[in-house]
Each structure stands twice: as C-alpha cells, then as structure tokens.
C-alpha cells in the first residue's frame, strides 16, 4: 500500500515554510496531497483557486505531490483519500499548544490517521 500524507492549510499566501514541509513530506511519503482549505475565520488575500495555482507552480518539480482544494472536516477528507498521515507545520513554540489540541480532536475523529508535527 502506498504511503499517503495530507498536508492541509489555508496557504494564504504560500510561504517558504509551507514549501519546506511539502518538500520534506515528499521525500518520506509515496504521495503527498496538499489540501487547500478556505479558513472562514480569516479574510483571504488570495482566492482558493489562486492558492491552488500558486502551489501547483511551486511544487511542479515534485512528481509525487498533488494540490487539491477542499472544504469540510480534515479527517473526513483524509479518510476519503485513504491517507495514513496528516503533516502539520509549526511556525513557533506558541503554535504547539494549538496544534496539540487539533491533533487530539482529529485523533478522536479517526484514530487510524496519525498527525506529524
């Protein structure tokens, strides 16, 4: 079975930090799907379509990376793609508490999918 990871985010805008996580994930997993979500609590700088396009350009050299737009719950999306792992990045130590809470909730929704921080 192929090892599939989901790298979710709003990517508004895509940053070098995002690309670093995607590049590293692409080295470890057979396939990485970058899932562009629309964060309702943020006023977007770019539309979802523009973010998808920017990510497609930025990852064009990675054959095992695909870009997708999605909505709804991350765990539902990950399960629909048969992903085993969710890749999350941390910008600062202060992000850890928030990401730990999200990881805990995602674990309750689907304990078969691991989250890598």
C-alpha positions as CSV (number, residue, x, y, z in Angstrom):
1,X,0.0,0.0,0.0
2,X,1.3,3.5,-0.9
3,X,2.1,5.8,2.0
4,X,-0.1,8.8,1.5
5,X,0.1,12.0,3.5
6,X,-2.2,15.1,3.6
7,X,-0.6,18.5,4.1
8,X,-3.6,20.8,5.0
9,X,-3.7,24.5,5.3
10,X,-5.1,27.8,4.0
11,X,-1.8,28.6,2.3
12,X,-2.7,32.3,2.1
13,X,-0.2,33.0,0.9
14,X,2.1,30.0,0.4
15,X,5.4,30.5,2.3
16,X,8.8,29.0,2.2
17,X,7.9,27.3,5.5
18,X,4.9,25.6,3.8
19,X,7.1,24.5,0.9
20,X,9.7,23.1,3.3
21,X,7.1,20.9,4.9
22,X,5.8,19.8,1.5
23,X,9.4,19.0,0.2
24,X,10.3,17.0,3.3
25,X,7.0,15.1,3.2
26,X,7.6,14.3,-0.5
27,X,10.9,12.7,0.4
28,X,9.3,10.4,3.1
29,X,5.9,9.5,1.6
30,X,4.9,7.9,-1.7
31,X,2.3,10.7,-2.3
32,X,1.6,14.0,-0.6
33,X,-1.7,15.8,-1.2
34,X,-1.6,19.5,-0.4
35,X,-5.2,20.2,0.7
36,X,-6.1,23.9,0.4
37,X,-8.9,24.8,2.8
38,X,-10.8,28.0,3.0
39,X,-10.5,29.3,6.6
40,X,-13.8,31.1,7.3
41,X,-12.3,33.0,10.2
42,X,-9.7,34.7,8.0
43,X,-10.2,37.4,5.3
44,X,-8.3,35.8,2.4
45,X,-5.6,37.6,0.5
46,X,-6.0,35.1,-2.4
47,X,-8.9,33.1,-3.6
48,X,-8.8,29.3,-3.2
49,X,-8.3,28.9,-6.9
50,X,-5.3,31.3,-6.9
51,X,-3.7,29.5,-3.9
52,X,-4.1,26.2,-5.7
53,X,-2.5,27.6,-8.8
54,X,0.4,29.1,-6.8
55,X,1.0,25.8,-5.1
56,X,0.9,23.9,-8.4
57,X,3.6,26.3,-9.7
58,X,5.7,26.0,-6.6
59,X,5.6,22.2,-6.5
60,X,5.8,21.5,-10.2
61,X,9.2,19.7,-9.8
62,X,7.7,17.2,-7.3
63,X,6.1,14.3,-9.1
64,X,4.5,12.8,-6.0
65,X,2.8,16.0,-4.9
66,X,-0.7,17.0,-5.9
67,X,-2.7,20.0,-5.0
68,X,-6.4,19.9,-4.2
69,X,-9.0,22.3,-2.8
70,X,-11.4,21.1,-0.2
71,X,-13.9,22.0,2.5
72,X,-15.4,20.3,5.5
73,X,-13.5,18.3,8.1
74,X,-9.9,17.4,7.6
75,X,-10.4,13.9,8.9
76,X,-13.3,13.2,6.5
77,X,-11.1,14.5,3.6
78,X,-8.1,12.4,4.7
79,X,-10.2,9.3,5.1
80,X,-11.8,9.8,1.7
81,X,-8.2,9.8,0.2
82,X,-7.1,6.8,2.3
83,X,-4.4,8.9,3.9
84,X,-2.4,7.4,6.8
85,X,-0.8,10.7,7.9
86,X,-1.5,14.4,8.3
87,X,1.5,16.7,8.0
88,X,1.4,19.9,10.1
89,X,4.0,22.6,10.4
90,X,4.9,24.7,13.5
91,X,5.9,28.3,13.0
92,X,6.8,28.9,16.6
93,X,6.7,27.2,20.0
94,X,3.4,29.0,20.6
95,X,1.8,27.0,17.8
96,X,2.4,23.8,19.6
97,X,-0.5,24.1,22.1
98,X,-3.0,24.9,19.4
99,X,-1.7,22.1,17.1
100,X,-1.8,19.6,20.0
101,X,-5.5,20.4,20.6
102,X,-6.3,20.0,16.9
103,X,-4.3,16.7,16.8
104,X,-6.2,15.4,19.9
105,X,-9.6,16.2,18.3
106,X,-8.5,14.7,15.0
107,X,-7.4,11.5,16.8
108,X,-10.9,11.2,18.4
109,X,-12.5,11.6,14.9
110,X,-10.2,9.0,13.3
111,X,-7.6,7.1,15.3
112,X,-6.3,5.4,12.2
113,X,-4.8,8.6,10.8
114,X,-1.6,9.9,12.5
115,X,-0.6,13.5,12.7
116,X,3.1,14.5,12.3
117,X,4.0,17.9,13.8
